[in-house]
Amino acid sequence: MSLSKRIDDIEVLRAVAVLLTIIQHLPALFTWQPSFYKVMQNYFSFGCGVDLFFVISGFVIAKDLLVRLGETHIVETKWRVLIAFWIRRAWRIFPTAWFWVLVTLLAVVGFNDSGTWGIFHSDLNDAITVLTQTENIHFLQHISHGTVDGLDVYWTLSLEEQFYIVLPFLLLLSLKRAKVILLAIFFTQLLMLAYSYNMRFCSFAPFIMGVFLAIGHQRKMYYLIEPVFLKNTLMKILTFFLLILSLVVIAAGQALPSFPTLFMIEVIAFLLVFIASYNANYIFPKGIVYNILTWVGTRSYAIYLIHLPAFFFARELWFRLQPPLAGHSFSGHYTLRFLLVAIAFIAIFSELNYRLIETPFRRRGKEIADRFVQANLPFDKAEKENIQALPVV
């Protein structure tokens, strides 16, 4: 089995996930809560973006690992493949994450007349937990105390890295044993989630759903249930909007979504990724909108980490350009101005990050990982070339 370098339908879903997350965090930009957002909150909830991200991640990473591990039957080679995965992962994830943590700490000190960026001590504590991949636990403590800081968005990254420490070890086992253990983790964590909403910040369940999609993707049966009716443009559009609308409506009006609500969100996310997994343009019709979403999707990691700093830069910039009079603050008259500046910052910062940080470091990580796999190993040249030639995700 071979991997294509990119599944465009998956990139579209990544774009949807990050756009939903940005909308969810708009109160960090509009401190006065515009009337349109208050109305939206009565009918929609956009926190489901991270659940969609998690299912996508589980599918993409597991699909890549299963193919790479399937290219060899030698234990030593499998270990090298896993270590190479962690090398690629580190070079893909950490440079961007650490750079924007540093930007946040510098902004707290040098670009914070409005106090938008928070307190240095608090952000420094967050930065430490980001570096140690424990921000999800730290974020859970913040939630319980009713406080949220600028780097709390990194909780999802910490949860991802924790899962991708565990998953490769499981895939070294026979696939049957790996599936049993993953199912045990899945149902155990569902029970814990039913007991407490806060377990969401430590739950591997959506990742595991993505992993099982990747496992199924290797089976012939998977293509017997292909949703070929989505070749029809009208059905494609209706299905896409129905599923996205279901995602954002199902938790509407709930400050803390109930367990059944969270589970349904993850099931809908699973269905979206299932449709996209065929790489057959079943998600959304090709065209200008599709191309824009694909562009956003390829930069979704940077956009996800950058959108809150972009919001804070916009707020601080307007505070300096038009300081509010004593006893007054910004109001709805500034909604469009704040929004346009924030969008510009997100677009510019994410594109620069993608070109100058993310892409160069990802390529460097792939080079290091490939050299590691190509070291002297007890298998033939053809097998080595098969493993080395697989693309980085």
C-alpha positions as CSV (number, residue, x, y, z in Angstrom):
1,M,0.0,0.0,0.0
2,S,1.2,3.5,-0.8
3,L,0.5,6.9,0.6
4,S,-0.3,10.0,-1.3
5,K,1.5,13.0,-0.2
6,R,-1.7,14.8,0.7
7,I,-5.4,14.1,1.0
8,D,-7.1,17.4,0.0
9,D,-10.4,16.4,1.5
10,I,-8.6,16.0,4.9
11,E,-7.1,19.5,4.4
12,V,-10.6,20.9,3.9
13,L,-11.7,19.3,7.2
14,R,-8.6,20.7,8.9
15,A,-9.7,24.1,7.6
16,V,-13.2,23.6,9.0
17,A,-11.8,22.6,12.3
18,V,-9.5,25.6,12.7
19,L,-12.2,28.0,11.5
20,L,-14.6,26.6,14.1
21,T,-12.0,27.0,16.8
22,I,-11.3,30.7,15.8
23,I,-15.0,31.5,16.0
24,Q,-15.2,29.8,19.4
25,H,-12.4,32.1,20.6
26,L,-13.8,35.4,19.2
27,P,-14.6,36.6,22.8
28,A,-10.8,36.9,23.2
29,L,-10.8,39.5,20.5
30,F,-14.2,41.2,21.1
31,T,-14.1,41.9,24.9
32,W,-17.4,43.7,24.5
33,Q,-19.2,40.7,23.1
34,P,-20.9,41.9,19.9
35,S,-24.6,41.4,19.6
36,F,-24.2,39.0,16.6
37,Y,-22.0,36.7,18.7
38,K,-24.5,36.6,21.6
39,V,-27.2,35.6,19.1
40,M,-24.9,32.9,17.6
41,Q,-24.2,31.4,21.0
42,N,-27.9,30.8,21.5
43,Y,-28.0,28.5,18.5
44,F,-24.5,27.3,17.9
45,S,-21.4,26.0,19.7
46,F,-18.0,26.0,17.9
47,G,-15.8,24.2,20.4
48,C,-16.3,21.0,18.4
49,G,-13.4,22.0,16.1
50,V,-10.8,20.4,18.4
51,D,-12.7,17.1,18.3
52,L,-12.6,17.1,14.5
53,F,-8.9,17.9,14.7
54,F,-8.3,14.9,17.0
55,V,-10.1,12.4,14.8
56,I,-8.3,13.7,11.7
57,S,-5.0,13.4,13.6
58,G,-5.6,9.9,14.7
59,F,-6.5,8.8,11.2
60,V,-3.6,10.5,9.4
61,I,-0.8,9.5,11.9
62,A,-2.0,5.9,12.2
63,K,-2.4,5.5,8.4
64,D,1.2,6.7,8.0
65,L,2.6,4.5,10.7
66,L,0.7,1.4,9.6
67,V,2.1,1.7,6.1
68,R,5.7,2.3,7.3
69,L,5.6,-0.6,9.8
70,G,4.0,-2.8,7.2
71,E,7.0,-2.4,4.9
72,T,9.2,-4.6,7.2
73,H,8.9,-7.7,9.4
74,I,12.2,-7.1,11.2
75,V,11.8,-6.0,14.8
76,E,15.0,-3.8,14.8
77,T,13.7,-2.1,11.6
78,K,10.3,-1.5,13.2
79,W,12.0,0.3,16.1
80,R,14.0,2.5,13.7
81,V,10.7,3.3,11.9
82,L,9.1,4.4,15.2
83,I,12.1,6.5,16.2
84,A,12.1,8.1,12.8
85,F,8.4,8.9,13.3
86,W,9.2,10.7,16.6
87,I,12.1,12.6,14.9
88,R,9.8,13.8,12.1
89,R,7.1,14.6,14.6
90,A,9.4,16.7,16.8
91,W,10.8,18.7,13.9
92,R,7.2,19.2,12.6
93,I,5.6,20.3,15.8
94,F,8.1,21.9,18.2
95,P,9.7,24.7,16.2
96,T,6.4,26.5,15.5
97,A,5.0,25.8,19.0
98,W,8.1,27.0,20.8
99,F,8.5,30.1,18.6
100,W,5.0,31.3,19.4
101,V,5.4,30.6,23.1
102,L,8.5,32.8,22.9
103,V,6.6,35.5,21.0
104,T,3.9,35.4,23.7
105,L,6.4,35.8,26.5
106,L,8.1,38.7,24.8
107,A,4.8,40.4,24.1
108,V,3.8,40.1,27.7
109,V,6.9,42.1,28.6
110,G,7.2,44.5,25.7
111,F,3.9,45.0,24.0
112,N,1.3,44.9,26.8
113,D,0.2,48.4,27.7
114,S,-3.4,47.3,27.6
115,G,-2.8,44.2,29.7
116,T,-4.2,42.1,26.9
117,W,-1.4,39.6,27.1
118,G,-1.9,38.8,30.8
119,I,0.7,38.5,33.5
120,F,4.3,37.3,32.8
121,H,4.4,34.9,35.7
122,S,1.2,33.1,34.6
123,D,2.3,32.9,31.0
124,L,5.7,31.6,32.1
125,N,4.0,28.8,34.0
126,D,2.0,28.0,30.9
127,A,5.2,28.0,28.8
128,I,6.9,25.5,31.1
129,T,3.9,23.1,30.8
130,V,3.9,23.5,27.1
131,L,7.6,22.5,27.0
132,T,6.9,19.5,29.2
133,Q,3.8,18.5,27.2
134,T,1.5,18.7,30.3
135,E,-0.5,21.8,29.3
136,N,-3.7,19.8,29.2
137,I,-3.3,19.0,32.9
138,H,-2.4,22.6,33.7
139,F,-5.4,23.8,31.6
140,L,-7.7,21.5,33.6
141,Q,-6.5,23.3,36.8
142,H,-7.3,26.7,35.2
143,I,-10.7,25.6,34.2
144,S,-11.5,24.4,37.7
145,H,-10.4,27.8,39.1
146,G,-12.3,29.7,36.4
147,T,-9.3,31.3,34.7
148,V,-7.9,31.0,31.2
149,D,-4.5,32.2,29.9
150,G,-3.2,33.0,26.4
151,L,-1.3,29.7,26.0
152,D,-4.1,27.4,27.1
153,V,-4.8,26.6,23.5
154,Y,-1.7,24.3,23.7
155,W,-3.6,21.8,25.8
156,T,-4.6,20.0,22.6
157,L,-1.0,19.8,21.5
158,S,0.0,18.2,24.8
159,L,-2.8,15.7,24.6
160,E,-1.8,14.8,21.0
161,E,1.9,14.2,22.0
162,Q,0.9,12.1,24.9
163,F,-1.1,9.9,22.6
164,Y,1.7,9.6,20.1
165,I,4.0,8.4,22.7
166,V,1.6,5.6,23.5
167,L,0.3,4.7,20.0
168,P,3.6,3.6,18.3
169,F,4.3,1.1,21.1
170,L,0.9,-0.4,20.7
171,L,1.4,-0.8,16.9
172,L,4.6,-2.8,17.6
173,L,2.3,-5.5,18.9
174,S,0.2,-7.7,16.7
175,L,-2.7,-5.6,15.2
176,K,-5.2,-7.8,17.0
177,R,-3.7,-7.1,20.4
178,A,-3.3,-3.4,19.6
179,K,-7.0,-3.2,18.7
180,V,-8.0,-4.9,22.0
181,I,-5.9,-2.5,24.0
182,L,-7.1,0.6,22.1
183,L,-10.7,-0.5,22.6
184,A,-10.1,-1.0,26.3
185,I,-8.7,2.5,26.6
186,F,-11.5,3.9,24.4
187,F,-14.4,2.5,26.5
188,T,-12.6,3.2,29.8
189,Q,-12.2,6.8,28.9
190,L,-15.7,7.1,27.7
191,L,-16.9,5.9,31.1
192,M,-14.6,8.5,32.8
193,L,-16.0,11.2,30.4
194,A,-19.5,10.2,31.4
195,Y,-18.5,10.8,35.0
196,S,-16.8,14.2,34.5
197,Y,-16.7,16.6,31.6
198,N,-13.1,17.6,32.6
199,M,-11.9,14.2,31.5
200,R,-12.2,15.6,27.9
201,F,-8.8,17.3,28.4
202,C,-7.2,13.9,29.0
203,S,-9.2,11.7,26.7
204,F,-7.7,9.7,23.8
205,A,-11.1,8.6,22.5
206,P,-11.3,10.8,19.4
207,F,-7.8,9.9,18.4
208,I,-8.6,6.2,18.8
209,M,-11.7,6.6,16.5
210,G,-9.3,8.0,13.9
211,V,-6.9,5.1,14.4
212,F,-9.7,2.6,13.7
213,L,-10.5,4.4,10.6
214,A,-6.9,4.0,9.5
215,I,-7.0,0.3,10.3
216,G,-10.2,-0.1,8.4
217,H,-8.7,1.8,5.5
218,Q,-6.3,-1.1,4.8
219,R,-9.2,-3.6,4.3
220,K,-11.0,-4.3,1.1
221,M,-14.3,-4.1,2.9
222,Y,-13.6,-0.4,3.4
223,Y,-14.1,0.2,-0.3
224,L,-17.4,-1.8,-0.3
225,I,-19.0,0.8,1.9
226,E,-17.5,3.8,-0.1
227,P,-20.1,6.6,-0.2
228,V,-20.2,6.8,-3.9
229,F,-23.5,8.8,-3.8
230,L,-21.4,11.8,-2.9
231,K,-20.1,12.0,-6.4
232,N,-23.3,13.9,-7.0
233,T,-22.5,17.6,-6.4
234,L,-25.8,18.4,-4.8
235,M,-25.6,15.4,-2.4
236,K,-22.0,16.3,-1.6
237,I,-23.0,19.9,-0.6
238,L,-26.1,18.8,1.4
239,T,-24.1,16.2,3.3
240,F,-21.3,18.5,4.1
241,F,-23.5,21.3,5.4
242,L,-25.8,18.9,7.3
243,L,-22.9,17.3,9.1
244,I,-21.1,20.6,9.9
245,L,-24.5,22.1,11.1
246,S,-25.0,19.1,13.3
247,L,-21.6,19.6,14.8
248,V,-22.2,23.2,15.8
249,V,-25.9,22.9,16.8
250,I,-25.7,19.8,18.9
251,A,-24.0,21.5,21.9
252,A,-25.8,24.9,21.5
253,G,-26.8,26.5,24.7
254,Q,-24.7,24.1,26.9
255,A,-22.0,25.8,28.9
256,L,-20.4,22.3,29.5
257,P,-21.6,19.8,26.9
258,S,-23.1,16.6,28.4
259,F,-21.5,13.2,27.8
260,P,-24.1,12.2,25.1
261,T,-23.5,15.5,23.3
262,L,-19.7,15.1,23.4
263,F,-20.0,11.5,22.1
264,M,-22.3,12.6,19.2
265,I,-19.9,15.3,18.3
266,E,-17.1,12.7,18.0
267,V,-19.3,10.4,16.0
268,I,-20.1,13.2,13.5
269,A,-16.4,14.1,13.3
270,F,-15.7,10.4,12.6
271,L,-18.2,10.4,9.8
272,L,-16.7,13.5,8.2
273,V,-13.2,12.0,8.3
274,F,-14.6,8.7,7.0
275,I,-15.9,10.5,4.0
276,A,-12.7,12.4,3.5
277,S,-10.5,9.3,3.9
278,Y,-11.3,8.0,0.4
279,N,-9.5,11.0,-1.2
280,A,-12.2,11.1,-3.9
281,N,-13.5,14.7,-3.5
282,Y,-16.5,13.6,-1.5
283,I,-16.3,16.4,1.0
284,F,-16.9,19.6,-1.0
285,P,-17.0,20.5,-4.7
286,K,-13.8,21.6,-6.4
287,G,-13.6,25.3,-7.0
288,I,-12.5,28.6,-5.4
289,V,-14.0,27.8,-2.0
290,Y,-12.4,24.4,-2.0
291,N,-9.0,25.8,-2.9
292,I,-9.2,28.4,-0.2
293,L,-10.2,25.8,2.4
294,T,-7.3,23.6,1.2
295,W,-4.9,26.5,1.6
296,V,-6.2,27.1,5.2
297,G,-6.0,23.4,5.9
298,T,-2.3,23.1,4.9
299,R,-1.6,26.0,7.3
300,S,-4.1,25.0,10.0
301,Y,-1.5,24.0,12.6
302,A,0.1,27.5,12.4
303,I,-3.3,29.2,12.3
304,Y,-4.4,27.2,15.4
305,L,-1.4,28.4,17.4
306,I,-1.3,31.9,16.0
307,H,-5.0,33.0,16.2
308,L,-4.9,34.0,19.9
309,P,-1.6,35.9,19.6
310,A,-3.1,37.6,16.5
311,F,-6.2,38.6,18.5
312,F,-4.0,40.0,21.2
313,F,-1.8,41.9,18.8
314,A,-4.9,43.4,17.2
315,R,-6.3,44.5,20.6
316,E,-3.0,46.0,21.7
317,L,-2.5,47.8,18.4
318,W,-5.9,49.5,18.6
319,F,-5.3,50.3,22.2
320,R,-2.1,52.2,21.2
321,L,-3.7,53.8,18.1
322,Q,-6.8,55.0,19.8
323,P,-6.5,54.8,23.6
324,P,-10.0,54.7,25.1
325,L,-10.8,57.7,27.3
326,A,-10.7,57.2,31.1
327,G,-13.7,55.2,32.3
328,H,-14.5,54.0,28.8
329,S,-13.6,50.9,26.8
330,F,-13.9,49.7,23.2
331,S,-17.4,48.9,22.0
332,G,-19.3,47.5,19.1
333,H,-18.2,50.4,16.9
334,Y,-14.8,48.7,16.7
335,T,-16.0,45.2,15.8
336,L,-15.2,45.4,12.1
337,R,-11.9,47.2,12.6
338,F,-10.7,44.6,15.2
339,L,-11.8,41.8,13.0
340,L,-10.1,43.0,9.8
341,V,-6.8,43.6,11.6
342,A,-7.0,40.2,13.4
343,I,-7.7,38.4,10.1
344,A,-4.8,40.2,8.4
345,F,-2.4,39.2,11.3
346,I,-3.6,35.6,11.2
347,A,-3.1,35.3,7.4
348,I,0.3,37.1,7.4
349,F,1.7,35.3,10.4
350,S,0.5,31.9,9.4
351,E,1.9,32.2,5.9
352,L,5.3,33.4,7.1
353,N,5.3,30.7,9.7
354,Y,4.5,28.1,7.1
355,R,7.2,29.2,4.7
356,L,10.0,30.2,7.1
357,I,9.5,27.8,10.1
358,E,7.1,24.9,9.5
359,T,8.2,23.8,6.0
360,P,12.0,24.2,6.4
361,F,12.0,22.4,9.8
362,R,9.6,19.7,8.6
363,R,11.9,19.0,5.6
364,R,15.0,18.9,7.9
365,G,13.2,16.5,10.2
366,K,12.4,14.2,7.3
367,E,16.1,14.3,6.1
368,I,17.3,13.3,9.6
369,A,14.6,10.6,9.9
370,D,15.4,9.2,6.5
371,R,19.2,9.1,7.3
372,F,18.4,7.2,10.5
373,V,16.3,4.6,8.7
374,Q,18.9,4.2,6.0
375,A,21.6,3.3,8.6
376,N,23.1,-0.3,8.4
377,L,20.1,-2.6,9.0
378,P,19.6,-6.3,8.4
379,F,17.3,-6.0,5.4
380,D,17.8,-5.5,1.7
381,K,18.2,-2.3,-0.3
382,A,14.7,-2.5,-1.9
383,E,13.0,-2.7,1.5
384,K,15.0,0.2,2.8
385,E,14.1,2.3,-0.2
386,N,10.4,1.5,0.3
387,I,10.5,2.8,3.9
388,Q,12.6,5.9,3.1
389,A,10.4,6.9,0.1
390,L,7.2,7.3,2.1
391,P,6.1,10.9,2.6
392,V,6.2,12.8,5.8
393,V,2.8,13.8,7.4
